[in-house]
Amino acid sequence: MTLTLPPNVAKALSILLWIAILSYAWSIREVFQPITELSLTTLGCLLLLTVIQLGLQTVLLPLMLSCLGAQLPWQTWLPVGILTSTANMLLPAQGGTALRSLYLKKQHNINYSDTVAIASFQLIIRLCCFTLVAIIALAVYLYKQDSNALSLLLITLILAPILPALVWHFQHLLLKRLSHPWLKSLARAFFQLARNQRLLGLSLSINLLILFSNAALFAILFSVFNVPVSVELIMLYTSLKYISLVFNIVPGGMGVSELLSGFLTSLLYGNFEAGVAAALCARGLALLIALSSSSLALFLRKRAIKAS
């Protein structure tokens, strides 16, 4: 589900995207004025929600590795998880996930088939989860526009799980038909994860918590920029943003979430810049927390190496 780019192309793409994003941010710098008037309480909530999202993204790794028979101490999996999330924000095509596979193979002799299975399992779970929420949010929005469309809402609630179920089913069929030894090993690891009901439940719950915390973050940011957006539209926007990250080509979906946010506020209130500004603030907060956490993660990793 990811696209592998040549290193030089990936680097050039990242640089060009950063230049484009920062140039546009500078051109609409007056729109960011409300950010300078944030209360400490609001700022604290934004930082806390960002920390929660980053933390939730790291906790599934040790659970999935444990399911595959690999045990890592928290001084290892926590830094690895944080650095993976940070690298995915800065590198195209889930570069952080690829680096994680290389590190776990080299330092802990964890097979590539296991780490690829983990990445595939995470992507399928996210796609199913976020697609389901997006469909339900869209149905609620349409129902609110036309209260006579109760049947549409009920039908959607009944049919919404079908698409994720089909994706899961075809993934199973594809993996079962693989014949190469390495691909068979990948399929074995994937099915081992998929059959663990506790892991499935935790994965769905954690991804929903990530989605809800990001939706809460954007609800606050939209209110800061005086753009009132309903709960169902925030959930729809957040779901679509995370779905776009599943098919991640540009670093951290750079530009995609900003455009989605801008189109949302433009369609509702004719204010494209406010939506882009809100998404840029969310990206800035995520990078700030990720880079700060990465420094702490590297410190913890060095201490773990010295202790071993």
Kinemage of the C-alpha trace (Angstrom):
@kinemage 1
@onewidth
@group {chain A} dominant
@subgroup {mainchain}
@vectorlist {calphas} color= white
{ca met a 1} P 0.000 0.000 0.000
{ca thr a 2} L 2.972 2.270 -0.109
{ca leu a 3} L 5.005 3.524 -3.017
{ca thr a 4} L 8.765 3.103 -2.922
{ca leu a 5} L 10.628 6.070 -4.373
{ca pro a 6} L 14.316 6.317 -5.301
{ca pro a 7} L 16.210 8.021 -2.419
{ca asn a 8} L 17.139 11.099 -4.470
{ca val a 9} L 13.575 11.523 -5.717
{ca ala a 10} L 12.206 11.093 -2.188
{ca lys a 11} L 14.624 13.676 -0.797
{ca ala a 12} L 13.874 16.173 -3.568
{ca leu a 13} L 10.130 15.659 -3.126
{ca ser a 14} L 10.364 16.256 0.621
{ca ile a 15} L 12.394 19.454 0.165
{ca leu a 16} L 10.030 20.819 -2.499
{ca leu a 17} L 6.970 20.071 -0.377
{ca trp a 18} L 8.464 21.768 2.668
{ca ile a 19} L 9.355 24.838 0.583
{ca ala a 20} L 5.816 24.962 -0.856
{ca ile a 21} L 4.144 24.541 2.559
{ca leu a 22} L 6.324 27.142 4.295
{ca ser a 23} L 5.969 29.601 1.405
{ca tyr a 24} L 2.196 29.350 1.497
{ca ala a 25} L 2.157 29.638 5.282
{ca trp a 26} L 4.194 32.848 5.001
{ca ser a 27} L 1.825 34.251 2.365
{ca ile a 28} L -1.167 33.833 4.726
{ca arg a 29} L 0.719 34.710 7.901
{ca glu a 30} L -1.932 37.243 8.989
{ca val a 31} L -4.474 34.397 9.233
{ca phe a 32} L -2.432 32.910 12.103
{ca gln a 33} L -3.120 35.924 14.347
{ca pro a 34} L -5.590 34.021 16.626
{ca ile a 35} L -2.789 31.593 17.547
{ca thr a 36} L -0.906 34.421 19.291
{ca glu a 37} L -3.913 34.939 21.581
{ca leu a 38} L -4.278 31.352 22.770
{ca ser a 39} L -4.907 30.854 26.461
{ca leu a 40} L -2.595 28.559 28.396
{ca thr a 41} L -5.508 26.164 28.944
{ca thr a 42} L -6.228 25.875 25.215
{ca leu a 43} L -2.542 25.480 24.393
{ca gly a 44} L -2.218 22.810 27.081
{ca cys a 45} L -5.187 20.886 25.635
{ca leu a 46} L -3.689 21.023 22.134
{ca leu a 47} L -0.321 19.769 23.378
{ca leu a 48} L -1.922 17.029 25.485
{ca leu a 49} L -4.038 15.752 22.565
{ca thr a 50} L -0.946 15.689 20.338
{ca val a 51} L 1.033 13.755 22.956
{ca ile a 52} L -1.856 11.281 23.337
{ca gln a 53} L -1.901 10.630 19.581
{ca leu a 54} L 1.846 10.015 19.432
{ca gly a 55} L 1.736 7.801 22.520
{ca leu a 56} L -1.127 5.697 21.177
{ca gln a 57} L 0.771 5.128 17.926
{ca thr a 58} L 3.628 3.447 19.807
{ca val a 59} L 1.822 1.051 22.160
{ca leu a 60} L 0.677 -1.486 19.564
{ca leu a 61} L 4.201 -2.409 18.452
{ca pro a 62} L 5.200 -4.428 21.567
{ca leu a 63} L 1.797 -6.136 21.631
{ca met a 64} L 2.114 -7.289 18.021
{ca leu a 65} L 5.734 -8.364 18.455
{ca ser a 66} L 4.747 -10.313 21.559
{ca cys a 67} L 1.994 -12.045 19.557
{ca leu a 68} L 4.703 -13.157 17.092
{ca gly a 69} L 6.971 -14.400 19.893
{ca ala a 70} L 9.378 -11.435 20.124
{ca gln a 71} L 9.811 -9.638 23.433
{ca leu a 72} L 11.335 -6.164 23.633
{ca pro a 73} L 11.867 -4.069 26.797
{ca trp a 74} L 10.093 -0.734 26.933
{ca gln a 75} L 13.460 1.070 26.686
{ca thr a 76} L 13.638 -0.386 23.161
{ca trp a 77} L 10.088 -0.438 21.764
{ca leu a 78} L 9.147 3.028 23.056
{ca pro a 79} L 12.060 4.832 21.334
{ca val a 80} L 11.570 2.713 18.203
{ca gly a 81} L 7.868 3.576 18.076
{ca ile a 82} L 8.443 7.291 18.609
{ca leu a 83} L 11.250 7.480 16.055
{ca thr a 84} L 9.158 5.544 13.531
{ca ser a 85} L 6.261 8.004 13.859
{ca thr a 86} L 8.632 10.963 13.594
{ca ala a 87} L 10.381 9.561 10.517
{ca asn a 88} L 7.020 8.905 8.835
{ca met a 89} L 6.239 12.618 9.208
{ca leu a 90} L 9.473 13.577 7.476
{ca leu a 91} L 10.018 10.786 4.914
{ca pro a 92} L 7.823 9.758 1.981
{ca ala a 93} L 6.249 6.329 1.466
{ca gln a 94} L 6.253 5.340 5.167
{ca gly a 95} L 10.045 5.616 5.296
{ca gly a 96} L 9.994 5.367 9.090
{ca thr a 97} L 8.264 1.980 8.940
{ca ala a 98} L 10.900 0.695 6.515
{ca leu a 99} L 13.713 1.932 8.773
{ca arg a 100} L 12.022 0.213 11.721
{ca ser a 101} L 12.122 -3.113 9.862
{ca leu a 102} L 15.821 -2.686 9.100
{ca tyr a 103} L 16.620 -1.794 12.717
{ca leu a 104} L 14.633 -4.672 14.243
{ca lys a 105} L 16.267 -7.149 11.873
{ca lys a 106} L 19.795 -5.886 12.479
{ca gln a 107} L 19.637 -5.302 16.222
{ca his a 108} L 17.089 -7.890 17.397
{ca asn a 109} L 17.051 -10.457 14.574
{ca ile a 110} L 13.318 -10.028 13.979
{ca asn a 111} L 12.446 -11.335 10.520
{ca tyr a 112} L 11.444 -8.922 7.780
{ca ser a 113} L 8.373 -11.079 7.172
{ca asp a 114} L 7.220 -10.372 10.753
{ca thr a 115} L 7.748 -6.617 10.556
{ca val a 116} L 6.104 -6.427 7.117
{ca ala a 117} L 3.180 -8.457 8.480
{ca ile a 118} L 2.884 -6.009 11.373
{ca ala a 119} L 2.880 -3.025 8.995
{ca ser a 120} L 0.306 -4.708 6.726
{ca phe a 121} L -1.896 -5.607 9.682
{ca gln a 122} L -1.794 -2.023 10.939
{ca leu a 123} L -2.628 -0.593 7.511
{ca ile a 124} L -5.598 -2.915 6.976
{ca ile a 125} L -6.972 -2.227 10.473
{ca arg a 126} L -6.628 1.537 9.955
{ca leu a 127} L -8.248 1.440 6.542
{ca cys a 128} L -11.193 -0.607 7.814
{ca cys a 129} L -11.628 1.497 10.943
{ca phe a 130} L -11.363 4.923 9.316
{ca thr a 131} L -13.485 3.957 6.293
{ca leu a 132} L -16.240 2.776 8.598
{ca val a 133} L -16.182 6.018 10.600
{ca ala a 134} L -16.105 8.125 7.404
{ca ile a 135} L -19.177 6.350 6.000
{ca ile a 136} L -21.124 6.762 9.234
{ca ala a 137} L -20.114 10.439 9.594
{ca leu a 138} L -21.182 11.156 6.002
{ca ala a 139} L -24.507 9.406 6.575
{ca val a 140} L -25.180 11.460 9.722
{ca tyr a 141} L -24.311 14.669 7.855
{ca leu a 142} L -26.684 13.811 4.983
{ca tyr a 143} L -29.406 12.868 7.453
{ca lys a 144} L -29.079 16.252 9.171
{ca gln a 145} L -29.414 17.980 5.806
{ca asp a 146} L -32.617 16.066 5.055
{ca ser a 147} L -34.441 14.708 8.084
{ca asn a 148} L -36.616 12.584 5.789
{ca ala a 149} L -33.561 10.518 4.904
{ca leu a 150} L -33.839 8.297 7.977
{ca ser a 151} L -33.841 5.245 5.744
{ca leu a 152} L -30.499 6.359 4.262
{ca leu a 153} L -28.966 6.583 7.729
{ca leu a 154} L -30.317 3.178 8.776
{ca ile a 155} L -29.187 1.507 5.541
{ca thr a 156} L -25.731 3.057 5.898
{ca leu a 157} L -25.369 1.870 9.485
{ca ile a 158} L -26.270 -1.636 8.328
{ca leu a 159} L -24.078 -1.668 5.205
{ca ala a 160} L -21.105 0.355 6.497
{ca pro a 161} L -19.203 -2.689 7.844
{ca ile a 162} L -19.389 -4.427 4.439
{ca leu a 163} L -16.540 -2.513 2.756
{ca pro a 164} L -14.031 -3.085 5.587
{ca ala a 165} L -15.120 -6.738 5.728
{ca leu a 166} L -14.501 -7.127 1.992
{ca val a 167} L -11.047 -5.551 2.297
{ca trp a 168} L -10.201 -7.946 5.140
{ca his a 169} L -11.574 -10.930 3.228
{ca phe a 170} L -9.636 -10.235 0.017
{ca gln a 171} L -6.445 -9.654 2.018
{ca his a 172} L -6.883 -13.150 3.477
{ca leu a 173} L -7.544 -14.700 0.065
{ca leu a 174} L -4.468 -13.014 -1.419
{ca leu a 175} L -2.156 -14.128 1.369
{ca lys a 176} L -3.454 -17.709 1.270
{ca arg a 177} L -2.514 -18.019 -2.420
{ca leu a 178} L 1.128 -16.993 -1.962
{ca ser a 179} L 3.702 -19.652 -2.823
{ca his a 180} L 7.148 -18.073 -2.274
{ca pro a 181} L 8.694 -19.211 1.069
{ca trp a 182} L 9.218 -15.623 2.279
{ca leu a 183} L 5.655 -14.684 1.316
{ca lys a 184} L 4.373 -17.793 3.080
{ca ser a 185} L 6.229 -16.669 6.199
{ca leu a 186} L 4.635 -13.236 5.818
{ca ala a 187} L 1.189 -14.794 5.461
{ca arg a 188} L 1.766 -16.975 8.548
{ca ala a 189} L 2.726 -13.956 10.653
{ca phe a 190} L -0.212 -11.908 9.345
{ca phe a 191} L -2.752 -14.646 10.137
{ca gln a 192} L -1.225 -15.102 13.576
{ca leu a 193} L -1.935 -11.432 14.257
{ca ala a 194} L -5.370 -11.503 12.627
{ca arg a 195} L -6.547 -14.526 14.654
{ca asn a 196} L -5.698 -12.856 17.966
{ca gln a 197} L -9.075 -11.448 19.009
{ca arg a 198} L -7.578 -9.487 21.895
{ca leu a 199} L -5.099 -7.822 19.532
{ca leu a 200} L -7.856 -7.076 17.013
{ca gly a 201} L -9.967 -5.439 19.695
{ca leu a 202} L -7.061 -3.394 21.043
{ca ser a 203} L -6.018 -2.333 17.538
{ca leu a 204} L -9.506 -1.108 16.662
{ca ser a 205} L -9.906 0.630 20.018
{ca ile a 206} L -6.530 2.376 19.841
{ca asn a 207} L -7.103 3.545 16.267
{ca leu a 208} L -10.499 4.920 17.252
{ca leu a 209} L -8.899 6.748 20.188
{ca ile a 210} L -6.294 8.237 17.821
{ca leu a 211} L -9.100 9.329 15.499
{ca phe a 212} L -11.170 10.874 18.309
{ca ser a 213} L -8.211 12.692 19.849
{ca asn a 214} L -7.279 14.143 16.444
{ca ala a 215} L -10.897 15.163 15.859
{ca ala a 216} L -10.909 16.909 19.256
{ca leu a 217} L -7.672 18.672 18.322
{ca phe a 218} L -9.190 20.001 15.101
{ca ala a 219} L -12.422 20.976 16.866
{ca ile a 220} L -10.341 23.242 19.108
{ca leu a 221} L -8.257 24.605 16.212
{ca phe a 222} L -11.322 25.348 14.071
{ca ser a 223} L -12.879 27.206 16.994
{ca val a 224} L -9.637 29.186 17.461
{ca phe a 225} L -9.923 30.342 13.835
{ca asn a 226} L -13.652 31.106 14.312
{ca val a 227} L -14.770 28.367 11.938
{ca pro a 228} L -17.641 26.421 13.529
{ca val a 229} L -17.704 22.862 12.171
{ca ser a 230} L -20.145 20.150 13.245
{ca val a 231} L -18.951 16.991 14.971
{ca glu a 232} L -19.847 14.733 12.041
{ca leu a 233} L -17.922 16.898 9.560
{ca ile a 234} L -14.862 16.948 11.811
{ca met a 235} L -15.068 13.154 12.065
{ca leu a 236} L -15.463 12.892 8.283
{ca tyr a 237} L -12.479 15.175 7.669
{ca thr a 238} L -10.292 13.350 10.200
{ca ser a 239} L -11.236 9.940 8.786
{ca leu a 240} L -10.479 10.998 5.206
{ca lys a 241} L -7.167 12.453 6.328
{ca tyr a 242} L -6.111 9.196 7.976
{ca ile a 243} L -7.323 7.173 4.980
{ca ser a 244} L -5.052 9.304 2.787
{ca leu a 245} L -2.162 8.511 5.151
{ca val a 246} L -2.728 4.778 4.598
{ca phe a 247} L -1.794 5.353 0.953
{ca asn a 248} L 1.114 7.524 1.987
{ca ile a 249} L 3.404 8.756 -0.800
{ca val a 250} L 4.348 12.235 0.428
{ca pro a 251} L 5.902 12.688 3.914
{ca gly a 252} L 3.184 12.470 6.559
{ca gly a 253} L 0.512 13.237 3.965
{ca met a 254} L 2.091 16.675 3.608
{ca gly a 255} L -0.275 19.021 1.809
{ca val a 256} L -3.104 16.478 1.712
{ca ser a 257} L -4.555 17.236 5.150
{ca glu a 258} L -4.074 20.968 4.535
{ca leu a 259} L -6.002 20.806 1.256
{ca leu a 260} L -8.772 18.681 2.806
{ca ser a 261} L -9.106 21.116 5.702
{ca gly a 262} L -9.047 24.115 3.357
{ca phe a 263} L -11.718 22.630 1.072
{ca leu a 264} L -13.897 21.813 4.088
{ca thr a 265} L -13.855 25.364 5.456
{ca ser a 266} L -14.107 26.790 1.931
{ca leu a 267} L -17.227 24.785 1.107
{ca leu a 268} L -18.871 25.641 4.414
{ca tyr a 269} L -17.823 29.259 4.919
{ca gly a 270} L -15.791 30.326 1.885
{ca asn a 271} L -12.667 30.538 4.052
{ca phe a 272} L -9.969 28.318 2.532
{ca glu a 273} L -7.057 29.961 4.364
{ca ala a 274} L -8.486 29.312 7.839
{ca gly a 275} L -8.767 25.585 7.153
{ca val a 276} L -5.214 25.416 5.836
{ca ala a 277} L -3.966 27.403 8.831
{ca ala a 278} L -5.676 24.993 11.256
{ca ala a 279} L -4.105 21.973 9.536
{ca leu a 280} L -0.676 23.652 9.480
{ca cys a 281} L -0.928 24.360 13.212
{ca ala a 282} L -1.802 20.700 13.846
{ca arg a 283} L 1.190 19.624 11.735
{ca gly a 284} L 3.478 22.045 13.565
{ca leu a 285} L 2.323 20.752 16.953
{ca ala a 286} L 2.809 17.135 15.831
{ca leu a 287} L 6.339 17.861 14.608
{ca leu a 288} L 7.213 19.775 17.767
{ca ile a 289} L 6.064 16.937 20.028
{ca ala a 290} L 7.560 14.248 17.766
{ca leu a 291} L 10.997 15.880 17.552
{ca ser a 292} L 11.051 16.587 21.296
{ca ser a 293} L 9.978 13.004 22.038
{ca ser a 294} L 12.575 11.680 19.580
{ca ser a 295} L 15.328 13.422 21.516
{ca leu a 296} L 14.093 11.738 24.688
{ca ala a 297} L 13.769 8.427 22.821
{ca leu a 298} L 17.383 8.577 21.644
{ca phe a 299} L 18.507 9.329 25.198
{ca leu a 300} L 16.567 6.315 26.521
{ca arg a 301} L 17.995 4.131 23.771
{ca lys a 302} L 21.578 5.148 24.612
{ca arg a 303} L 20.986 4.371 28.265
{ca ala a 304} L 19.562 0.964 27.339
{ca ile a 305} L 22.615 0.214 25.189
{ca lys a 306} L 25.020 1.225 27.970
{ca ala a 307} L 23.126 -0.897 30.495
{ca ser a 308} L 23.246 -3.988 28.275
